[in-house]
Amino acid sequence: MTENLDSEPTLQDESRLADPRTGTAAGTLTVFSDIWCSFAHVAMHRLHSTREQLGLADRIRIDHRAFPLELFNDGPSPRLGTDSEVGGMARIEPAAGWQMWRAPDWKFPSTSLFALEAVQVAKEQGQIASEDLDLAIRQAFWAHSRPIGARSEIIAIARETPGVDEELIAQGLDDGRARRLVTLDFECARRHQVRCSPHVFLSNGSDWSNPGIEATWHGSYGTGFPEVTHDDPGTWETILRTAADLDEHSMPRTHF
């Protein structure tokens, strides 16, 4: 059940619902994605790694926005579906960290909303805390089979992530202040042709859906498997260099 968005809009609502092609700040990558998405796990690993390699870790920020697959699909992602993606995606980016689900079946997450909400709550500490918690939750799920659908697990991951305040995350999950942000992102994605998880936007209006990767699906989700038909990891260098160039040109000049 999503929240009613027909109530009197606030300035925060209006900002959240703005087209990311026009609402992304210079020096920022707006990224819509879900934690459950294996393509997004590849993308975030490559984004963080390439940003570090280019020396842009202190300059280019990531504004994580939710692309909640369970709201789009009216239900959770099944274990068979995520397991079927591991082989193909691990082949193209093994360093991201992968394993088939190893915990008991009953621990497989039935929702990713707590995870998506926690990443938004972490922004109250700043974008870096949000970026680090997002990456930590992805690795916890895909590489370590941790039950990220549980409130307690998200708080434990926050506790383990340097620079993240676990008490802030717990409070944010308990008072529900990030749930509306996630549902607003869902509505924003529907309004503005956010096509998939992940989808990246820059301040000049350029965008990349599933950057550098093209894939086809064989069979139905949960019984079939994805085949990556094109893979260009260098796309992330293009995206980050473009973002850095846009940021440089947006800086005010000092005249003497």
Secondary structure as a PSIPRED ss2 file (coil, helix, strand):
# PSIPRED VFORMAT (PSIPRED V4.0)

   1 M C   1.000  0.000  0.000
   2 T C   1.000  0.000  0.000
   3 E C   1.000  0.000  0.000
   4 N C   1.000  0.000  0.000
   5 L C   1.000  0.000  0.000
   6 D C   1.000  0.000  0.000
   7 S C   1.000  0.000  0.000
   8 E C   1.000  0.000  0.000
   9 P C   1.000  0.000  0.000
  10 T C   1.000  0.000  0.000
  11 L H   0.000  1.000  0.000
  12 Q H   0.000  1.000  0.000
  13 D H   0.000  1.000  0.000
  14 E H   0.000  1.000  0.000
  15 S H   0.000  1.000  0.000
  16 R H   0.000  1.000  0.000
  17 L C   1.000  0.000  0.000
  18 A C   1.000  0.000  0.000
  19 D C   1.000  0.000  0.000
  20 P H   0.000  1.000  0.000
  21 R H   0.000  1.000  0.000
  22 T H   0.000  1.000  0.000
  23 G H   0.000  1.000  0.000
  24 T C   1.000  0.000  0.000
  25 A C   1.000  0.000  0.000
  26 A C   1.000  0.000  0.000
  27 G C   1.000  0.000  0.000
  28 T E   0.000  0.000  1.000
  29 L E   0.000  0.000  1.000
  30 T E   0.000  0.000  1.000
  31 V E   0.000  0.000  1.000
  32 F E   0.000  0.000  1.000
  33 S E   0.000  0.000  1.000
  34 D C   1.000  0.000  0.000
  35 I C   1.000  0.000  0.000
  36 W C   1.000  0.000  0.000
  37 C C   1.000  0.000  0.000
  38 S H   0.000  1.000  0.000
  39 F H   0.000  1.000  0.000
  40 A H   0.000  1.000  0.000
  41 H H   0.000  1.000  0.000
  42 V H   0.000  1.000  0.000
  43 A H   0.000  1.000  0.000
  44 M H   0.000  1.000  0.000
  45 H H   0.000  1.000  0.000
  46 R H   0.000  1.000  0.000
  47 L H   0.000  1.000  0.000
  48 H H   0.000  1.000  0.000
  49 S H   0.000  1.000  0.000
  50 T H   0.000  1.000  0.000
  51 R H   0.000  1.000  0.000
  52 E H   0.000  1.000  0.000
  53 Q H   0.000  1.000  0.000
  54 L C   1.000  0.000  0.000
  55 G C   1.000  0.000  0.000
  56 L C   1.000  0.000  0.000
  57 A C   1.000  0.000  0.000
  58 D C   1.000  0.000  0.000
  59 R C   1.000  0.000  0.000
  60 I C   1.000  0.000  0.000
  61 R E   0.000  0.000  1.000
  62 I E   0.000  0.000  1.000
  63 D E   0.000  0.000  1.000
  64 H E   0.000  0.000  1.000
  65 R E   0.000  0.000  1.000
  66 A E   0.000  0.000  1.000
  67 F C   1.000  0.000  0.000
  68 P C   1.000  0.000  0.000
  69 L H   0.000  1.000  0.000
  70 E H   0.000  1.000  0.000
  71 L H   0.000  1.000  0.000
  72 F H   0.000  1.000  0.000
  73 N C   1.000  0.000  0.000
  74 D C   1.000  0.000  0.000
  75 G C   1.000  0.000  0.000
  76 P C   1.000  0.000  0.000
  77 S C   1.000  0.000  0.000
  78 P C   1.000  0.000  0.000
  79 R H   0.000  1.000  0.000
  80 L H   0.000  1.000  0.000
  81 G H   0.000  1.000  0.000
  82 T H   0.000  1.000  0.000
  83 D H   0.000  1.000  0.000
  84 S H   0.000  1.000  0.000
  85 E H   0.000  1.000  0.000
  86 V H   0.000  1.000  0.000
  87 G H   0.000  1.000  0.000
  88 G H   0.000  1.000  0.000
  89 M H   0.000  1.000  0.000
  90 A H   0.000  1.000  0.000
  91 R H   0.000  1.000  0.000
  92 I H   0.000  1.000  0.000
  93 E C   1.000  0.000  0.000
  94 P H   0.000  1.000  0.000
  95 A H   0.000  1.000  0.000
  96 A H   0.000  1.000  0.000
  97 G C   1.000  0.000  0.000
  98 W C   1.000  0.000  0.000
  99 Q C   1.000  0.000  0.000
 100 M C   1.000  0.000  0.000
 101 W C   1.000  0.000  0.000
 102 R C   1.000  0.000  0.000
 103 A C   1.000  0.000  0.000
 104 P C   1.000  0.000  0.000
 105 D H   0.000  1.000  0.000
 106 W H   0.000  1.000  0.000
 107 K H   0.000  1.000  0.000
 108 F C   1.000  0.000  0.000
 109 P C   1.000  0.000  0.000
 110 S C   1.000  0.000  0.000
 111 T C   1.000  0.000  0.000
 112 S C   1.000  0.000  0.000
 113 L H   0.000  1.000  0.000
 114 F H   0.000  1.000  0.000
 115 A H   0.000  1.000  0.000
 116 L H   0.000  1.000  0.000
 117 E H   0.000  1.000  0.000
 118 A H   0.000  1.000  0.000
 119 V H   0.000  1.000  0.000
 120 Q H   0.000  1.000  0.000
 121 V H   0.000  1.000  0.000
 122 A H   0.000  1.000  0.000
 123 K H   0.000  1.000  0.000
 124 E H   0.000  1.000  0.000
 125 Q H   0.000  1.000  0.000
 126 G C   1.000  0.000  0.000
 127 Q H   0.000  1.000  0.000
 128 I H   0.000  1.000  0.000
 129 A H   0.000  1.000  0.000
 130 S H   0.000  1.000  0.000
 131 E H   0.000  1.000  0.000
 132 D H   0.000  1.000  0.000
 133 L H   0.000  1.000  0.000
 134 D H   0.000  1.000  0.000
 135 L H   0.000  1.000  0.000
 136 A H   0.000  1.000  0.000
 137 I H   0.000  1.000  0.000
 138 R H   0.000  1.000  0.000
 139 Q H   0.000  1.000  0.000
 140 A H   0.000  1.000  0.000
 141 F H   0.000  1.000  0.000
 142 W H   0.000  1.000  0.000
 143 A H   0.000  1.000  0.000
 144 H H   0.000  1.000  0.000
 145 S C   1.000  0.000  0.000
 146 R C   1.000  0.000  0.000
 147 P C   1.000  0.000  0.000
 148 I C   1.000  0.000  0.000
 149 G C   1.000  0.000  0.000
 150 A C   1.000  0.000  0.000
 151 R H   0.000  1.000  0.000
 152 S H   0.000  1.000  0.000
 153 E H   0.000  1.000  0.000
 154 I H   0.000  1.000  0.000
 155 I H   0.000  1.000  0.000
 156 A H   0.000  1.000  0.000
 157 I H   0.000  1.000  0.000
 158 A H   0.000  1.000  0.000
 159 R H   0.000  1.000  0.000
 160 E H   0.000  1.000  0.000
 161 T C   1.000  0.000  0.000
 162 P C   1.000  0.000  0.000
 163 G C   1.000  0.000  0.000
 164 V C   1.000  0.000  0.000
 165 D C   1.000  0.000  0.000
 166 E H   0.000  1.000  0.000
 167 E H   0.000  1.000  0.000
 168 L H   0.000  1.000  0.000
 169 I H   0.000  1.000  0.000
 170 A H   0.000  1.000  0.000
 171 Q H   0.000  1.000  0.000
 172 G H   0.000  1.000  0.000
 173 L H   0.000  1.000  0.000
 174 D H   0.000  1.000  0.000
 175 D H   0.000  1.000  0.000
 176 G C   1.000  0.000  0.000
 177 R C   1.000  0.000  0.000
 178 A C   1.000  0.000  0.000
 179 R H   0.000  1.000  0.000
 180 R H   0.000  1.000  0.000
 181 L H   0.000  1.000  0.000
 182 V H   0.000  1.000  0.000
 183 T H   0.000  1.000  0.000
 184 L H   0.000  1.000  0.000
 185 D H   0.000  1.000  0.000
 186 F H   0.000  1.000  0.000
 187 E H   0.000  1.000  0.000
 188 C H   0.000  1.000  0.000
 189 A H   0.000  1.000  0.000
 190 R H   0.000  1.000  0.000
 191 R H   0.000  1.000  0.000
 192 H C   1.000  0.000  0.000
 193 Q C   1.000  0.000  0.000
 194 V C   1.000  0.000  0.000
 195 R C   1.000  0.000  0.000
 196 C C   1.000  0.000  0.000
 197 S C   1.000  0.000  0.000
 198 P C   1.000  0.000  0.000
 199 H E   0.000  0.000  1.000
 200 V E   0.000  0.000  1.000
 201 F E   0.000  0.000  1.000
 202 L C   1.000  0.000  0.000
 203 S C   1.000  0.000  0.000
 204 N C   1.000  0.000  0.000
 205 G C   1.000  0.000  0.000
 206 S C   1.000  0.000  0.000
 207 D E   0.000  0.000  1.000
 208 W E   0.000  0.000  1.000
 209 S E   0.000  0.000  1.000
 210 N C   1.000  0.000  0.000
 211 P C   1.000  0.000  0.000
 212 G C   1.000  0.000  0.000
 213 I E   0.000  0.000  1.000
 214 E E   0.000  0.000  1.000
 215 A E   0.000  0.000  1.000
 216 T E   0.000  0.000  1.000
 217 W E   0.000  0.000  1.000
 218 H E   0.000  0.000  1.000
 219 G C   1.000  0.000  0.000
 220 S C   1.000  0.000  0.000
 221 Y C   1.000  0.000  0.000
 222 G C   1.000  0.000  0.000
 223 T C   1.000  0.000  0.000
 224 G C   1.000  0.000  0.000
 225 F E   0.000  0.000  1.000
 226 P E   0.000  0.000  1.000
 227 E E   0.000  0.000  1.000
 228 V E   0.000  0.000  1.000
 229 T E   0.000  0.000  1.000
 230 H E   0.000  0.000  1.000
 231 D E   0.000  0.000  1.000
 232 D C   1.000  0.000  0.000
 233 P C   1.000  0.000  0.000
 234 G C   1.000  0.000  0.000
 235 T H   0.000  1.000  0.000
 236 W H   0.000  1.000  0.000
 237 E H   0.000  1.000  0.000
 238 T H   0.000  1.000  0.000
 239 I H   0.000  1.000  0.000
 240 L H   0.000  1.000  0.000
 241 R H   0.000  1.000  0.000
 242 T H   0.000  1.000  0.000
 243 A H   0.000  1.000  0.000
 244 A H   0.000  1.000  0.000
 245 D H   0.000  1.000  0.000
 246 L H   0.000  1.000  0.000
 247 D H   0.000  1.000  0.000
 248 E H   0.000  1.000  0.000
 249 H H   0.000  1.000  0.000
 250 S H   0.000  1.000  0.000
 251 M C   1.000  0.000  0.000
 252 P C   1.000  0.000  0.000
 253 R C   1.000  0.000  0.000
 254 T C   1.000  0.000  0.000
 255 H C   1.000  0.000  0.000
 256 F C   1.000  0.000  0.000
